[in-house]
């Protein structure tokens, strides 16, 4: 794959490159579990980050939108350098265009802005034409062995999320963390879905003390690996029944 020397360029990248990007430039420092699509972002020939799209952590991601699971995906990470030039909304728009072309069965995308990071999504998703669907319920995570772990992950591994049991059998210092709400945004990829979302739209969230951009994170001065094109398996394409992943790129 040849990366143009000028302008914005978006193309599939390897999981390894995506991992370095989120460790350097995303507050979570981690990639979502499961199979994902990793869209590398370049500007003027320099790798500046990644957008990760997956099925999301919710097993019923399509239910609230009255869609089948194979018709919707989640933008789970946007990790860009703090000094990136192209707006996040422009980067996201190019990724969406490529995603639609590669996966014609996709009807909608969702994403969640984390209020813990002072991010409500208005500048990123609102600026790109996404529809605000309101706040989520507060979720609890668990602190195990010095790491924050999602409660669903704990339940899947230990068959329980009982704090007393976890303290007795896994980590005596286990604690439960009650997180603030996240803000849910969605984008319709068909005229019918856009009409459906327009009916579901809620008033945009109120800004409280400022909102950080979606590339919130800390530049750790990481050395970036090679981000040459990779195979379908390496890129972790979204599995069928979504249409086969196509290696395409966009130069803006």
N, C-alpha and C positions, 0 to 999 in steps of 0.2 A: 504494500500500500504506500502510495506517495502522498505525502501531506503538502498541500500548497503552501507557498512561502508567505502569502498574504491573505487576509480575511479570516472569517470564521469557518471552521471545518468540523463536521461531525461525522463520526464513523464508529462501527463496533470496535471495542478494545478488549483486551484480555482481562480475566478476573484479577490477575496479579496487579495490573496497572490500576484497575478500579480500587483495589484494596489500599494501595499506596495513596491514592487520591483522598479516600475517605479518612485515612489515618492522619493525613496532613491537614485536610481542609474541611472536615465535617465534625461537628461536636460529638457524634456518637462513636467515632473512631472504629466502627465496625460495618461490615456488609450484612445485609439481611440474609437470613437462612433461606434455603430452598434455591430453586433455579431462577436465574435472573438474566436480563439483558443489560449489558454494560455499554453505554454510549460514550465514547471518548470525545472530549472537546479540545480543539486546537484553535489558537488564534495567532496569526502571523507566523505559522510554522511551529509554534511552541505549545506543548501539551499543558492545558490549564485546568483540567479536571474531568469529572465524569457525571453522567446522569444514569441512575440505576432504576430499572423498571422490573417489577416482579408481580407475582400473584398476591403479595401482601401477607401479613400475619393472620388476618381474619379468614376463617374457613367459609364465611358467608358474605364475602365482600360484595357480591352482586345483589343480595337480597333486598337491601334498602332501595336499590335503584330498579327493582323488578327485572333483573337481568340474570342470565345463567352465569355460572362462574367463569366460563370460557369467553364471555363477552366483555369482561372488564379486567383491568390491571391497575396496579398502584405505582405511582412514582415514589419510590421509597428513599432515595438519596439524591441530593443535588450538592455536589462537592466541587467548588471552584476556588481558585486562588483568590486571596483577599483583594488583590489588585487587578482582577480580571477587567477587561475593557468592555466586551459585549454584555448588554443587560441580561440578567437571568431570564427574563420573559422572552427575549429573542432566542436564547439558547434552547429554552424549553419548547418554543414554537417549532424550531427545526427538528428537534427530537420527535415531537408529536407527528410531524409530517412524514418522517422516515418510518416511524412505528406504524402509522396507518397504512402506508404502502406495503410494508413487510407483513402486516397482519390484518388483512381485510375483514376478518371476522370480529375484530375488536370494535365495540360500540361506545365505550366510555373509559375514562381514566379517573382515578381518585388520588388524592394526596392529603396528608395531614401536616399542618403547621404546629410545631411544638411550642406552647406558651412558656414552657420552662426556659426556653432559649430566647424569650422575648420576641417571638416570631408569630405573627398572626396570619401571614400569607397574602395580605392585601397587595403588597408591592410586587410579589412574584406571580401568584396565581391570578389575582384580580387584574393585574396589568397585562396578563396573557389571555384574558377573556374567560377564565374559569368561573364557575358559579359557587358561591358560598352556601354550604348546606348546614351550617351551625356547628356548635361545639359538641364534642363527644362526651360520654360519661367519664368521670374520673376513674383512672385505672391504678391498680396497685402493682408495684414491682417488688422484688425481693432482693435483699443484699446478702449474697452468699460468697464466702471466701474472698471478700474484698472486691466483688464485682456486682453490678446491678443486673439482675436477670428478670426477664418478663415472667409473669405468673404462669402463663400458658406453657412456657418452656419448662418451668419447674414441675407443673402438673404432668406434662408428657414424660419427663424423665423419672420422677419419683412417685407418680400416681397420687400425689397429694400436694396441696399447697399450705397445709397446716403449719403454722409457725412453731407451735410446740413440738411437733414431730420433727421438723427440720432442725430445730435447736438440739434435739436429743440425738438425732441420727446423722445429720449432715454437717452442720456448722453451729456450734454453741453461741456464736455471735450473730446468727441470722436475724435480720430485722425486716419489717414490712415498710415500704415507702408509698405513701399516698401521693400520686402525681396530680398536678392540675390538668384541666381539660386540654385537649388538642382541638384545632380548628379544621373542619373537614371541607375540602374543595373538590369539585368534580368538573370534568370537561366532556361534553357530548361530542362524539365523532361522526354522528349522522344527524340529519335534520330532525328526525323523530326524537332522538335522544336529547337534542338541544331544546326542543319544545318541552319535553318532560322535565328537564332540569330547571327550566325557566319557571315552571309552576312550583317547584320545590325550593326555589331560592329564598334565602333569608337575608336580613339586613347584615351588612358587613360588620365584623367584630370591632369593638371599641379599642382604640389604641391606648395602652396603659404604660406610659413612661417610655415610649419608643419601641420600635420593632427592628430587630437585627435582620440582615438579609439572609437568604437561604444558604449562602456559602459560609455561614457562621462556623467558626472553628479556629484553630490555632496553627499558624504556619510553623511546622516543626523543622523546616529546612531539610525535608526528605529528599533523597536522591531518587529520581524517577526512573523506573525500568523501561526497557523497550516496549513500545505499544504497537507493534506491528499487527497486521490482521491475523486472526486466529480462526480455528475451526468452529463448527456449530457447537460441539461439546464444550470447547474451551470457553466460549462466550456464554454458555448456560442459557441457551435459547428457551423461551417460554414453550412448553410442550404442547402437542396437539391437544384439543381440536383447533387451536389457533393456527392459522396458516404458517407454513414453514418459514423459518427465519431467512431473510435474504441479506447478503452482505452488500449494503449500499452505503453511499456517503453523500453528504450534501456540502457544497462549498458556497458560502454566502458572501 
